[in-house]
Every structure is written in structure tokens, then in C-alpha cells.
Amino acid sequence: MQRKASFILVDEATKLILKSTKTTRAGGKYHGTSVSLWELLYSKYITEEKRRELVQQYKSGSITIERFLEMILTIIQQQTTTTSSSSLVMCQPPETNVDSSTTTITTTVTEKTEVQSFHGIRKDVTATELLESKIINEDLYKNLTAGKVTVTEVSEMDSVRKYLKGTNSIAGVYLQSTKETLSIYEAKSRGLLTPGTSLVLLEAQAATGFVIDPVNNKKLSVEEAVAQRVVGKEWKNKLLSAERAVTGYKDPYTGKTISLFQALNKDLIVKDHGIRLLEAQIATGGIIDPVHSHRVPVQVAYTRGYFDEEMNKILSDADDDTKGFFDPNTQENLTYLQLVERCVTDPITGLSLLPLHK
């Protein structure tokens, strides 16, 4: 009965996303194989209690599908390294026994993760990575590892939060005549924004972290946004392409994950499109390192090959080439930063909304 009850928590849209999210990084009996998040969630490594907790966090929007997967992988990794292979692989004990014997291990993993890592854009970021990226200095790193400051305290520092979370992208629109908050896609559906303007704004959302549901204050991956009908499925492929500015592009020659700027230099994306997405990233906190899943200071971006002086000059000169965003109120072409500055802040969610005077 327990197992059946846990299934009830998962609606069909969520179940579809969990089944379509696959990884080859799982340990234990899944080592070296492609397995879905759905299978991992209902494997013997995850307790019933943890399963319920993660599903509820995901459905509430407090964790993304990527974060969900990372948490599952961490639990499996810790259990397969701290438990003898004979007890995990050779025998198949009843599920209740597995749950009771692994609850303590799961708790330990949670505590360890909280101490050692930060929540990045799509996956966890280590304190060492923050130090190497010059987001925290040596003194703060030592205090963190010595337990003198906590991950939460460091995460809330403005200088750190900017690179982990970024600043607001344009989340939606505020219709002044009716005092309504609408998603970009809903505004397009009502004829308040043109399809072209809407797509550009949604691509900027996807390229700076997440597609945003401003009505329910949710940040979603493109797959999640389509499943929850925050955007139409006709734009799914275009938005998935823009989302690679966050998750990384695949170099066709080396197979390595490369950044938006590197993909631009290799002609993997159209120049105007790439510049528009890059400008949106810079306007919302900095260039995203897709390998480590956080934003980086400009000098670090130079060092890692994610940016250069020539591109900096192009983006600094606010001419027509970099004014890829349209203000529907004034009919002006603007940079993303200029358009963000014309937004109002939702007093409840803190999201940036583009006011429509229609």
C-alpha cells in the first residue's frame, strides 16, 4: 500500500518529465547504463520518505528537474560507496527493510551536501569552485570550511548571490488597465505582444536560467514550462536551443560542453541571436559558465574563454546591432538592460514585469 500511495503524488505531466529525464551517471546497479529519473526515484536506494519529499519539492517548484536529478544521484553515490556491494547488489531485501536501513545514510548525505555545496543555476556548486572563480576569497573559503560561516550565510551575500542566482530577467507583463500579471506567452495569446517580441523575451528567459511563470512565481526548465503550459509546444525547440546558453552547447568536433560565446565563435548559432542572448546574460548578473552552472566575473570569463575584449566592445556600444529587444509601448528597439530598467517590480514576488499601457 505504501508504494501505491506514493504513486498518487505523481500526476501524468510530472511522470512524463521524470521518465524523459535520463542519465548515464548513476552508480550502483545502474553504473554505465542509461536510466530515467523515474526508475532511479523508485529504486531501492531511495526511501519512501525521501521519495515523497523530493516529489513534493519538485511539484511545488522549489527544485528544478536538474536539481532533482542531482539530489537523487548524490544519494545513490553515497549509498553505493558507504554500503558494501554485497548488501546492495547481491541481495534484494524487501523494500521496507531497505528503507529502514538507509534512512540514516540519506540524512547524512543531506547534511554533507548542505555543508559542502551551494545551489547553482541547474546543479550544485562546490565552495572550491567559487574560490577558483573568484566569487569568494581565500579568507571566506577558510571560514566556510572551518564552520565559522554557513553555506546559507554565504549564499545570501549580495556578491555571491549575484553569481549563483543572477538578477531578475523580464518575467512577464503587467497590464495596467486591468492590474493583471500575465506570462509572456499569455500576453502573446491575447494579442498584447507580437509573436516575435514574445519569442525574443522567452528566449532571454531560457538563456538566463529559467522560463518564468509570473502568476504562480515558478522558475521552470523549458521541458517543465511546456508540460505545465506556461509556453506553447510550438516554441519548444526554439526555447530548448536558447536554454543551451545555460546548460551548454556540444562541440561537434570534441564532444565537450562549451559556452554560448564559444558556440558563437564556432558558428554553431547565428551571430545576432547569440549576441542577444549573451547581452541578456550580462544584464542579469553575468556570463553563465555551463560546466559549473553559475555566473562568473568578467575577468574569469576572459580566462575560461567565455568572453573577450572584442565582444565586450560590441556589447558596450549600444548601437542597432545590440538593440535586439522591442518596447511595445514606445516602439523602440532597446538593449535588454534598457528594457529591464523600464520594468516594474511585483511587490509580492519581486519579479520584474514589463508594464503594458494598452
Summary of the structure (lengths in Angstrom):
residues: 358
radius of gyration: 21.8
end to end distance: 54.7
largest distance: 68.9
contacts: 1142
relative contact order: 0.10
helix: 53%
strand: 13%
